[in-house]
């Protein structure tokens, strides 16, 4: 009996080891590169939709297979406006990779905001501004850009990151009365926890924006069917991924594209989010 039990335990241990090895291989070699394109909304009746695509949390350190997939998927999506929602680079050495990536993007309009890693990694903002500007991307740090798409105005308000920077709500709120007559108004803030605080009734007018966009959480990065194994990064608030209703706006939290701390993803596929508004 004892020998039989030992054999069963050894076989169970072997099976468990194989399963764990398969999970690690999948989480390291498959899912981080398996980029999903998620589509949201159908646009209003009476005019063609305006398509916004969101790339977040690339954490670039080069332009490899995943980045080439992102470029190809983005060409298929054909957005009118591209939003780079922060944590695009982690340190100054990543700027050449960003230059290479931007040189291969072909979109009519684009904006970017800062994430916590652009701050924590001491990425020189003047160089980052210039790099984005050279590729016709507006880096919005408590600033606003307005684009016209098929004769319809779209206003994008980009705030500094709430985790590592200083978001200026006064700049976000300025001119919102005019914004009601100015077409779509979209607020971009890298860290979604910002909206949890504001949903408590501080700072942002109710339903002030047609859409709010964030990233930061990586969708939990390592999850079990969407339930994160560990704590989310500071600045996440109660948000993990997907759509939420807040007092100020409908909020979408992107799962992002890169990884942080561990080069793994599990049940949190990298994402390009596309919105038809």
TIMAR-29844 format. One line per 8 residues: their letters; for each residue x, y, z of C-alpha. Coordinates in steps of 0.25 Angstrom, whole numbers, plus 5000, padded with zeros to 4 digits. Example, Ala and Ser with C-alpha at 12.3 -4.5 7.8 and 13.67 -1.06 7.14 Angstrom:
BEGIN
AS) 5049/4982/5031  5055/4996/5029
***
This chain:
BEGIN
XXXXXXXX) 5000/5000/5000  5011/5010/5004  5018/5007/4991  5006/5009/4983  5003/5022/4990  5017/5027/4987  5016/5024/4972  5003/5032/4972
XXXXXXXX) 5009/5044/4979  5021/5043/4969  5012/5043/4957  5003/5054/4962  5016/5062/4965  5021/5060/4951  5007/5064/4945  5007/5076/4953
XXXXXXXX) 5021/5080/4949  5018/5078/4934  5005/5087/4936  5013/5098/4943  5024/5097/4932  5013/5098/4921  5007/5110/4929  5020/5117/4930
XXXXXXXX) 5023/5115/4915  5010/5120/4911  5010/5132/4920  5024/5136/4915  5025/5132/4901  5010/5132/4896  5001/5142/4903  5010/5154/4904
XXXXXXXX) 5011/5154/4888  4996/5150/4886  4991/5164/4883  4976/5166/4884  4968/5177/4877  4955/5180/4885  4944/5188/4878  4935/5197/4886
XXXXXXXX) 4923/5205/4881  4916/5207/4868  4916/5222/4866  4904/5231/4865  4894/5230/4854  4895/5240/4843  4910/5241/4841  4922/5232/4840
XXXXXXXX) 4928/5228/4853  4940/5234/4858  4950/5223/4862  4960/5225/4874  4970/5215/4876  4977/5213/4890  4992/5208/4892  4996/5208/4906
XXXXXXXX) 5007/5202/4915  5017/5198/4903  5029/5199/4913  5037/5199/4900  5052/5194/4901  5052/5191/4886  5044/5188/4874  5042/5173/4873
XXXXXXXX) 5031/5163/4869  5021/5169/4878  5023/5183/4873  5022/5179/4859  5009/5172/4862  5004/5185/4868  5008/5193/4856  5001/5183/4847
XXXXXXXX) 4988/5182/4855  4988/5197/4856  4988/5198/4841  4976/5189/4840  4969/5197/4851  4971/5210/4843  4968/5220/4854  4965/5234/4852
XXXXXXXX) 4972/5238/4865  4983/5230/4872  4984/5231/4888  4997/5227/4894  4992/5226/4909  5005/5226/4916  5017/5217/4921  5021/5216/4906
XXXXXXXX) 5036/5217/4911  5042/5214/4924  5056/5221/4923  5064/5230/4914  5071/5218/4907  5057/5214/4901  5055/5227/4893  5062/5221/4880
XXXXXXXX) 5052/5210/4881  5041/5220/4882  5046/5227/4870  5046/5214/4862  5032/5211/4866  5027/5225/4863  5033/5225/4849  5025/5213/4845
XXXXXXXX) 5012/5218/4850  5003/5224/4840  4991/5231/4846  4984/5245/4843  4984/5250/4857  4991/5245/4870  4993/5249/4885  5001/5244/4896
XXXXXXXX) 5001/5246/4911  5011/5242/4922  5010/5230/4931  5017/5228/4944  5029/5221/4938  5033/5233/4929  5034/5240/4942  5040/5230/4951
XXXXXXXX) 5050/5227/4939  5055/5241/4938  5051/5242/4923  5055/5256/4919  5042/5263/4916  5048/5272/4906  5054/5261/4898  5041/5253/4899
XXXXXXXX) 5033/5266/4894  5042/5267/4882  5042/5253/4878  5027/5253/4879  5026/5266/4871  5035/5261/4860  5026/5250/4858  5013/5259/4858
XXXXXXXX) 5009/5253/4872  5004/5264/4882  5009/5261/4896  4999/5266/4905  5003/5269/4920  4991/5276/4926  4988/5281/4912  4977/5280/4901
XXXXXXXX) 4978/5277/4886  4966/5278/4876  4965/5271/4863  4955/5271/4852  4950/5258/4847  4941/5259/4834  4937/5272/4839  4934/5268/4853
XXXXXXXX) 4943/5274/4865  4949/5265/4875  4955/5270/4888  4965/5262/4895  4970/5266/4909  4983/5260/4914  4986/5260/4929  4999/5258/4936
XXXXXXXX) 5000/5244/4942  4993/5244/4956  5002/5234/4962  5016/5240/4959  5012/5254/4954  5003/5266/4956  4990/5266/4949  4984/5279/4947
XXXXXXXX) 4969/5279/4948  4967/5293/4945  4972/5291/4931  4963/5279/4929  4951/5287/4933  4955/5300/4926  4945/5302/4915  4936/5290/4917
XXXXXXXX) 4924/5299/4915  4929/5302/4901  4933/5287/4899  4918/5283/4900  4916/5290/4886  4930/5285/4881  4927/5271/4878  4934/5260/4886
XXXXXXXX) 4942/5262/4898  4951/5251/4903  4960/5251/4916  4972/5243/4916  4979/5240/4930  4989/5228/4931  4985/5224/4945  4971/5220/4947
XXXXXXXX) 4970/5222/4962  4969/5237/4959  4955/5234/4955  4952/5227/4967  4955/5239/4976  4947/5248/4966  4935/5239/4966  4934/5242/4981
XXXXXXXX) 4929/5256/4977  4942/5264/4976  4947/5272/4965  4941/5267/4952  4927/5271/4947  4917/5260/4946  4917/5254/4932  4927/5265/4927
XXXXXXXX) 4934/5256/4917  4929/5246/4906  4939/5236/4909  4951/5235/4919  4963/5226/4916  4973/5220/4925  4984/5209/4925  4994/5206/4936
XXXXXXXX) 4988/5193/4942  4992/5183/4931  4979/5177/4933  4985/5170/4945  4996/5164/4936  4995/5151/4943  4981/5147/4946  4971/5135/4947
XXXXXXXX) 4960/5138/4937  4962/5153/4940  4964/5152/4955  4978/5158/4959  4987/5149/4967  4994/5160/4974  4992/5175/4977  4990/5184/4966
XXXXXXXX) 5000/5195/4964  4998/5208/4973  4989/5218/4966  4980/5207/4960  4968/5209/4970  4957/5199/4969  4959/5197/4954  4965/5185/4947
XXXXXXXX) 4961/5186/4932  4950/5189/4923  4938/5199/4924  4933/5205/4937  4923/5216/4940  4929/5228/4948  4922/5241/4952  4930/5249/4942
XXXXXXXX) 4929/5239/4930  4929/5225/4924  4944/5220/4927  4951/5210/4919  4964/5204/4926  4972/5197/4915  4980/5184/4918  4992/5191/4911
XXXXXXXX) 5002/5184/4903  5015/5182/4911  5019/5176/4924  5025/5181/4937  5033/5174/4948  5031/5160/4942  5031/5157/4927  5018/5149/4928
XXXXXXXX) 5004/5151/4924  4993/5141/4928  4978/5143/4925  4981/5157/4922  4984/5158/4907  4991/5171/4902  4981/5180/4896  4978/5190/4885
XXXXX) 4965/5197/4889  4957/5203/4877  4945/5212/4880  4935/5217/4869  4929/5229/4875
***
